[in-house]
Amino acid sequence: MAEVSETEEKNKGGRPLVFKSVEELDSAINAYFDMQNPHLEDRMVDSGVNEKGETIFLRRKVMTQQKPYTMSGLALALGVNRRTLLDYSKKDQFSPTLEAAKARCESYAESQLFGPFANGAKFNLINNYRGRHQDWSDRQELTGAEGAPLMPIGLDSAILARMQDRGETPPVTTEDSGE
């Protein structure tokens, strides 16, 4: 009977891993980032007009623009879906490689906060990156004077005082009654 490898044993009953080793995954990730970075590419470009008024096209090397680093773009380049990529990051052997790739995508998005596409970068960071230290968020906490709870609209000070004397916490609302 043939020997069963460790990878086949771990995936018994499930799909086999697309990447068999950390080196294979790391190489594919680096290829993705290289393709996103500016690089020279052969293209047909408009090189002027001849005496008949016809456009002349020549093949030239052109520098591409920086493309964004994204986790979904990385998954697409690796031939897996985003969920599969996240599942790979739960495996001890692949976790450091994928955490580094995710950090690189997050760093790129953060750098875009200072450019013309800040809202898209902000949305990406808030919804896709949950940090170990502090999550990205866009939340305001509202409190009354000196950190006290907000007084509910329409609740006068006499009622509020009675509730506090009884040890009750008044309900908190931030809706404007229009009064």
N, C-alpha and C positions, 0 to 999 in steps of 0.2 A: 504494500500500500504506500502511496506517495506521502511524503512529509508535508504537513501543513505549516506554512510560515506564520510568524507572529502576527503580521498584518492581516492575513486571511482569517486567523483565529479571532482577532478583535472585531472584524467586520462580519462575522458569521451572522447570516440573517439580514444583513444590511447592505447598502451599496459599498463597493470597494472605494478606497480613497483615491482621489484624482492624483494627488501628489504623494508619492511613496516615501520621500525623504524631505528633510528640512532644506537641504541644498537645492533640490529641484524646485521647491516652493520659493525659496529666496531668489533663485535665478529668474523665475517668472515674474516675481514682484519687481525686481530691478529692471527687467525689460519694460514693464509697464511705465515706471517712472522715467526711464530713458526716452520712451516715446512721447511722454507728456512734456518733457523739457524741450526748449528751443534746440533745433538741430538743422543741419543743411539737408535739403531735399531737392531732387531734380524735378523741375516743372517747366511746362511750356508757358512762356511769358510774352506779353506784348512788347515788342522791341522797336516799335516805330511804324512808319508808313512809307511805302515805296513811291516811286514817281507816278504810278497809276492810282494812288490813293488807297491801296490795299494794305491792310494791317499785316505786319511781318511778325511772325511768332518764332522764337528761338528757344531751345532747351537750355535752361540755366540752373545753377544751384541757387536756391532761395532759402533764407533763414525762416523757419517756422516760428510761430508765436507760442508762448507758454500756454499749455492747456491745463485746466484745473486738475488737481489730484482729488479723487473722490473714492470712497469705498465701493460704491456701485460701479464706477468705472474700472476699478481694480478687479472686482469680481467678474465683470464682463471680459476683461483682458485675460483673466485666468481660466475662462470657460466654465465658471460656476455662477450660481446666483448669490446674492448678498447674504441670504440666510446661511447657505453652506459655508461661506467665508467666515461668518460669525461663529458657526459651529466648529470650524477648524481652530479658531482661537481658544476654544475650551480644551483642546488637546494639549497636554503638557509639552510635547515635542515641538509643536508649531506655535505655541503661544507667544514666545519672545519675538519671533519673526513677524507675526501679524500685529502684535502690539506696536512694534517699531513702525510698520507700514501705516497703521492707524494714526499714530502720533505725527507722522509726516503729513498725512492728509489733513489732520486737525491744524497743524502749524501753517499749512498753506491757506486753509480757510481763514484762520486768524489774521494772516497777513493781508487778506483781502478786505478786512474791516476798515482799512484806511484808504480804500479806492472807491471808484464809482459804483461798484457792485456790492457795497457793504450790506445791504438788506438781504441779499441772497446768502452771503457768507454768514450773517447773523442767524438766519433761519436754519442753515445747515448745522452750525455749532450748537444751537439750542436743542435741536431735535435729534442729533446724531452722536453727540459726544457727552457721555456721562463719565466724568473724571473721578479719580480716586480721592482727590482732595476737595474739589468743589465743582459741582455741575455748572454748566453754562445755563443761565436763566435770564428771563426778561420779566421779572415779577416785582411788583411794588407792594410793600407792606404798609398798611395805613393804620395809624394809631392816633389817639387824641393827644392832648397836651401832656407832656412828660411821660409818654408811653402808655397813658390810660386808654381803656377801650373807647371806641367811638360811641357817642351818644346816639341812640336810635332816633331817627327823624320822627317828630311829633311827640316825643316823650319829654315832658317838661321836667324841670329840676326837682319839683316836689315829689313826683312819682319816682324819679331816679333815686332821691335820697331815701325814700321809704324802702325801695328794693335793696339798697345797700345796707340799711339798718337791719334788715332781715337776713342779710348774707346772700342775697340772690344776685346773680350776674345778669345784667340787662342784655337783651339780644343786641347783636351788632349788625348794622346795615349801612351800606354806603350809597343807597339810592337817594336821589334828590327828590323831595316831595313837590318842589316847584313853588313853595310858599315864600 
